[in-house]
Amino acid sequence: MMSTSGPRPLKRDPRDPRVSPLELFFDLVYVFGIGQLVHHLVEHLTWTGLAQTLMLYVAVFLAWSYTAWAGSLTDPDRSPVRMMLLVIMVLGLFMNVAAPEAFGEAGWLFVATYLTIQIGRTLWLLTTGLDDVMRRHFQRALVWLVATAPLWIIGAVVDGPLRLVLWGIATVIDLLGLLTAHPLPGKRFHSERVDFAAEHQFERARLFFIIALGETVLTTGSSVADAPLEPMTLFTGAVAVIGTIAVWWAYFRRSEPRAVSQVIAGRDPVRTSRYAINTLLVMVAGLLAIAVGDELVIAHPTGHTDAVTNAFLFGGPFLFFAAQTWYMRAVMRDMPISRPIALAALVVLAAATLPAPPYLAGCAALAVVLGVAIADGRRATAEEAHADSLDTGE
């Protein structure tokens, strides 16, 4: 007898945490994209340039995060899922190519690729056999995305400050959709007891964070290569690299393993994953600021520090620790004392080091980040020793 069953659903096994090679390949587009944003900001160190870069960053992050979420819902071994990722990868490449000139001649390309990614992927997801909760969510998400499309399109047509205003409004609305899970009147996202590949989504977030760290390293290396080969260049380059290592340590040594265990044991994996993505948005923004600050110090290590340099040097770690602290408090019910101390120290030192040369300001910012990393390392070691003693006692 011939089978009359239709094509099997594209839904992913929620117990499958693995990240496929294609997903890693897809993320390479965003190595390039983050680098584009860093260089754009360095070349436009004005309030307008900062607003432009922030808007572009949010749009690029939204395109990545929604696609990563789609990957947590669908089976990466199915051909339609692979084709979806490859198509978005190509579109994402051209979106990132257009980003530095998005407020110039490439505005149309940036908008066309962004809207095609966001709306096209959402329409595609609605054909994949999602469960009722996710299907209704993406129907609401589609309403939000279509509602802002006219602002993006009109913004691409006009020039000057009006483009930034229109795109800024659209970006804020799209960001609110991410943060609030796209509510509509009388309709909200209730994710309790929904099966979801939270471990996979968390791994995707972790890999994107590593991409951003990698861009910080690349920026440092390029800055050192472009500067005169002098002892001060080597010193400031070393300070920048050690600072990046300390940030990595502060993320992975203690907080990340505890966050993973919370994802596994949590009763609402969708909510936990949403919080992780929201936190990642701010943390990566902090890493971009750190990369810009390091580049400015390496290029101009002596003289008096200006407010712009300190805003990036100290503001980057502040954003990173503030976001990490919020997540640890909201999800893990844990807030090490090192975090509020670090946040306060960064604010004080940002003002106190203004009369000092930039290389000393960089050292001050490094001292704060190193302090948190060392505190995390000591606490993690103590907790591991305690856990080992309990196991031995049993």
Secondary structure, DSSP 4 states (H G I P E B T S, - for coil): ------PPP-BPPTT--PPPHHHHHHHHHHHHHHHHHHHHHHH--SHHHHHHHHHHHHHHHHHHHHHHHHHHHB-TTSHHHHHHHHHHHHHHHHHHHHGGGTTTTTHHHHHHHHHHHHHHHHHHHTTS---HHHHHHHHHHHHHHHHHHHHHHHHHHS-THHHHHHHHHHHHHHHHHHHHT--BTTB----TT----HHHHHHHHHHHHHHHHHHHHHHHHHHHHHS--SHHHHHHHHHHHHHHHHHHHHHHTTHHHHHHHHHHH-S-HHHHHHHHHHHHHHHHHHHHHHHHHHHHHHHS-SSPPPHHHHHHHHHHHHHHHHHHHHHHHHTS----THHHHHHHHHHHHHHHTTTS-HHHHHHHHHHHHHHHHHHHHHHHHHHHHHHHHHHHH-
